Amino acid sequence: MRGIHTSVQNIRRQIFTEVARLGYEGGDYSRIEELPYKIIPGEVAQYRESIFLERAIVGERLRLAMGLPLRPMDEHAPLSMGVNESAVAEKYYEPPLINLIKFACHGCPEKQYRVTDCCQGCLAHPCSEACPKDAIIVRKNGRSLIDPGKCIRCGKCAEACPYNAIIKMERPCAAACGMDAIGTDSQGKATIDQDKCVSCGMCLVNCPFGAIADKGQIFQLIQSIKKGDRVIAIVAPAFIGQFGPDLPPEKFEAAMKQLGFDRVVEVAIGADLCTIEEAKDFLRAVPAEQPFMATSCCPSWSVMAKKLFPTLAPYISMAMTPMVLTARLQKKEHKGCKIAFIGPCASKKLEASRRTIRSDVDFVLTFEELMGMFEAKGVDFKAITTEKPMEEGTGAGRGFAVGGGVAKAVADVIQEMDPDREVKIASAQGLAECKKLLMMAKAGKYNGYLLEGMACPGGCVAGAGTLQPIGRSSATVVQYSRQAKQQKATESKYDITLSLLSD
């Protein structure tokens, strides 16, 4: 539902703004108890059957946005429980990252087919004829009814109906989950199997009831800035256009400095380095050591592959991701600095929480969370006059944000290094399609190929923390990539090898 301003999005963004404001203002953080009343004012419920329920849900989302866990439902606990302890300049994400607020869940039906009032009671009844299990009951008025006890949810009845009178009902979060991690409890509420979840965040942006949320670090990042830490923002290539036309890239660093950041660096720099390393890996290993190679930059894709296809895990490139490469570069150049990755997705929070990455990336915020900081500080984009063009990333590195961009960049470098080498590419977007891609690869259909997997349909521009419609963002990224002074990853001015960054 990105690009459509719904009440769920409005509340989510108010929560990020209020958490940021709480951090900037400081003082007695127990006043978080007042925030649900500020976000949901008045005496009459606007969205649900009870205003008290609305405020309770907002309270839990406030806690998650501050990196705190959900409160237990079966015992009393104040909203402010643990808030003061969380007001620190360093706090890593504690599992689970993706959380489901049970009393916010609507208990949507699982996958099933239903006959609607559009049924015309036709004479042919093709729905009944198409059903392999005789699950279609024809009533006296000629209208159809589906026997749920016999239905196997194959959908053949819906395909056969000439009036489109039979619809597929499915829980939106489950439909969006490519890992089949969404289940149902005894009360009909959704559950998340954390052993299957790879934190892509597609469930949270597809739940129309706002029952799913990820944890945040806005509060801790602001504590670090207020403490006097030198915090450098490294921004993912998908940032272009996310904050509207009044904040073009040349004004971005000036806007970020108003929030307290020291400087801004494009992660496209790390994308260029990642491209070169993956090209070298491919030339060295395929097919001499392995049948194919898969790109590594999407954490959810990598984790999914390792969970579901462990025998294929060695075939995923071992190159560090653009986020980590950019962070290590900055920490080498600016000793003692803190790094805040600003990006489009929840899965980067998962990546940064790994023990091997924690020393490189201190904070991860989504574009939505950053927008909350801008609003909390009252940053007026139109009033910014200072301009500083971003010129360090190449067109190839910036193109990582869209589906197919990573593989294209790597293939271009491979052909530059070895002009006689033919590079075949296969890519998939969305974890369901990524699974199909790896199943084909396991069967030997992609031997010699370079594979690219993206957890979000559309690529990084479709991440759970984005602000703009996916199509518009893709077009904006492509245009921005073409404007780069250097187009090839090998033209990057950062002549740095992986070994230097791993010292």
C-alpha positions, -999 to 999 in steps of 0.1 A, spaced: 0 0 0 30 23 -5 21 56 -22 -15 55 -9 -19 77 22 -41 56 45 -51 60 81 -27 32 90 2 50 74 -8 83 90 -8 67 125 25 50 119 42 82 108 27 101 138 43 75 160 77 79 144 74 117 148 64 116 184 92 91 193 117 114 176 103 145 194 105 126 227 141 119 220 150 154 210 132 171 238 145 148 265 134 152 301 110 128 318 105 100 293 76 86 313 54 111 295 52 85 268 20 76 287 4 108 273 13 101 236 -16 77 227 -40 105 238 -22 130 216 -22 106 185 -58 95 191 -75 125 206 -111 129 216 -137 106 231 -151 88 200 -133 60 182 -123 68 146 -110 34 133 -121 6 156 -150 -2 179 -133 14 209 -111 44 214 -94 26 243 -84 -2 219 -71 23 194 -49 39 221 -37 5 234 -25 -4 199 -8 30 195 9 24 228 24 -9 217 35 6 184 52 34 203 71 9 223 82 -10 193 94 22 176 116 28 206 131 -7 203 111 -20 233 93 -53 234 55 -57 234 40 -58 269 25 -91 282 -12 -92 277 -20 -112 309 -4 -89 335 -3 -52 343 27 -32 329 29 5 324 35 18 288 67 35 301 81 2 313 118 1 303 117 35 285 144 51 307 167 21 303 162 24 265 173 60 265 209 51 256 232 59 227 237 22 218 211 -4 216 209 -33 192 177 -49 179 165 -76 202 145 -104 185 119 -106 173 124 -77 149 89 -82 133 61 -82 159 24 -89 157 1 -70 181 -25 -97 188 -54 -74 199 -49 -53 167 -52 -84 145 -86 -86 127 -85 -124 125 -88 -123 87 -99 -156 71 -72 -179 58 -72 -188 21 -107 -197 9 -131 -191 -20 -165 -175 -15 -195 -170 -38 -206 -134 -38 -239 -117 -45 -228 -113 -81 -238 -150 -87 -265 -149 -113 -277 -185 -107 -269 -193 -143 -282 -225 -160 -248 -238 -170 -232 -237 -135 -196 -240 -149 -183 -235 -114 -199 -268 -104 -187 -286 -135 -151 -274 -130 -149 -284 -93 -129 -316 -89 -143 -323 -55 -181 -316 -59 -178 -288 -34 -203 -266 -52 -238 -268 -39 -265 -254 -62 -294 -239 -41 -330 -238 -50 -327 -203 -65 -299 -215 -88 -272 -197 -69 -240 -215 -59 -226 -221 -25 -192 -236 -16 -190 -265 9 -158 -256 29 -155 -292 41 -150 -304 5 -132 -274 -10 -95 -279 -16 -90 -242 -26 -78 -250 -61 -96 -219 -76 -110 -237 -106 -145 -225 -98 -134 -189 -98 -117 -193 -131 -148 -209 -146 -174 -183 -134 -183 -160 -163 -195 -133 -139 -164 -133 -116 -188 -140 -88 -164 -163 -69 -135 -145 -51 -104 -157 -34 -102 -145 2 -68 -146 19 -52 -130 49 -32 -101 34 -1 -106 56 0 -143 48 -4 -136 10 25 -112 12 48 -136 31 70 -156 7 82 -177 36 48 -191 47 57 -178 82 22 -165 89 -1 -190 108 -32 -189 129 -37 -194 167 -66 -209 185 -85 -176 185 -81 -171 147 -55 -144 151 -24 -144 130 9 -157 143 45 -153 130 68 -183 130 101 -165 138 121 -196 127 107 -190 92 106 -152 92 134 -134 74 123 -99 84 115 -86 49 87 -66 63 62 -74 35 36 -85 61 37 -52 80 31 -30 49 3 -53 37 -17 -56 69 -46 -32 65 -52 -32 103 -17 -20 113 -13 -51 135 23 -58 125 53 -35 132 91 -37 134 113 -24 161 131 9 156 162 28 167 151 64 163 152 70 200 187 56 205 201 74 174 189 107 188 205 99 221 238 94 203 235 127 185 226 145 217 255 129 235 279 145 210 288 115 189 299 121 153 271 103 135 276 98 98 245 89 77 250 64 49 220 65 26 208 37 4 204 43 -34 166 41 -31 165 74 -12 161 95 -43 126 110 -45 114 94 -12 110 127 6 92 146 -22 102 172 -48 112 197 -21 141 176 -10 163 168 -40 196 150 -35 217 183 -35 197 195 -5 197 162 14 229 167 34 219 202 46 186 188 57 203 159 75 226 183 93 196 200 108 188 167 125 223 165 139 241 143 115 278 151 107 277 142 70 260 121 44 275 94 22 259 75 -6 258 37 -1 262 36 -39 299 38 -31 298 5 -13 276 -9 -41 304 -2 -66 329 -20 -44 305 -49 -39 300 -51 -77 337 -54 -83 341 -81 -57 312 -101 -69 325 -99 -105 358 -113 -93 341 -140 -73 321 -151 -103 351 -152 -127 371 -172 -101 344 -197 -90 319 -203 -119 320 -230 -132 354 -241 -118 343 -244 -81 305 -240 -82 277 -243 -108 264 -207 -104 267 -177 -81 240 -156 -64 243 -120 -54 245 -112 -17 232 -76 -10 196 -85 0 197 -100 36 162 -115 34 171 -133 1 204 -146 16 188 -158 48 159 -174 29 184 -193 7 203 -205 38 171 -216 56 154 -234 27 183 -244 5 213 -250 28 232 -270 1 231 -239 -21 242 -215 6 279 -217 -5 270 -204 -39 259 -171 -26 287 -145 -30 307 -139 2 312 -103 -7 302 -78 20 270 -59 13 271 -23 1 259 -12 36 288 -29 54 314 -18 28 303 18 30 302 17 68 337 2 71 351 28 46 337 56 68 349 41 100 384 38 85 384 74 73 367 89 104 379 72 135 354 70 164 324 79 143 290 63 145 273 50 114 235 52 107 223 34 77 192 51 62 174 27 38 141 13 25 138 -20 43 134 -38 76 158 -66 67 188 -43 70 180 -40 107 183 -78 108 216 -77 90 230 -50 113 220 -69 144 244 -97 136 274 -98 159 299 -96 130 282 -64 117 275 -46 149 309 -28 150 303 -15 115 267 -3 116 254 13 148 219 23 137 195 14 110 165 36 101 140 34 73 129 63 52 96 65 71 115 67 104 138 94 91 107 114 79 95 113 115 128 129 126 124 156 99 88 163 111 98 163 148 125 189 141 103 210 118 127 209 90 114 230 61 128 215 29 117 246 8 137 269 31 170 251 25 194 270 3 226 252 9 233 227 -19 259 200 -22 256 176 -51 262 139 -44 288 128 -70 306 98 -55 284 70 -65 283 57 -100 253 50 -121 258 12 -116 259 16 -78 228 38 -78 210 12 -99 212 -14 -71 179 0 -58 158 -15 -86 151 -51 -95 178 -64 -119 202 -35 -111 226 -56 -91 230 -84 -116 234 -59 -145 262 -40 -127 280 -72 -119 276 -86 -154 289 -54 -169 321 -56 -148 326 -93 -156 324 -85 -193 348 -56 -188 373 -79 -171 368 -108 -195 353 -96 -228 350 -131 -241 330 -143 -212 292 -147 -217 272 -139 -186 237 -153 -183 215 -137 -158 183 -148 -140 166 -127 -114 136 -129 -91 117 -103 -70 96 -113 -40 105 -143 -18 79 -166 -34 96 -160 -68 130 -163 -53 122 -197 -40 111 -208 -75 144 -194 -88 165 -215 -63 144 -246 -69 153 -243 -106 189 -237 -98 190 -267 -75 177 -288 -104 206 -276 -126 186 -252 -148 209 -222 -141 243 -237 -143 268 -210 -153 243 -182 -144 246 -151 -122 214 -151 -100 199 -121 -83 173 -123 -56 153 -94 -41 129 -100 -12 107 -71 -22 87 -71 -55 103 -43 -75 136 -43 -56 147 -21 -28 124 7 -39 96 -15 -27 110 -20 8 88 -19 38 102 15 49 96 34 17 73 64 13 66 66 -24 47 45 -50 70 17 -63 66 26 -100 75 63 -95 104 54 -73 118 30 -99 116 56 -126 133 82 -103 161 59 -95 168 51 -131 169 88 -140 192 96 -111 215 67 -121 218 81 -156 228 115 -142 259 101 -125 292 114 -139 307 79 -139 285 50 -150 306 19 -144 315 5 -110 351 3 -121 351 41 -126 346 46 -88 373 68 -73 375 45 -43 404 22 -53 399 1 -22 400 -37 -19 381 -59 4 412 -69 23 419 -33 32 384 -29 46 386 -61 66 417 -51 85 
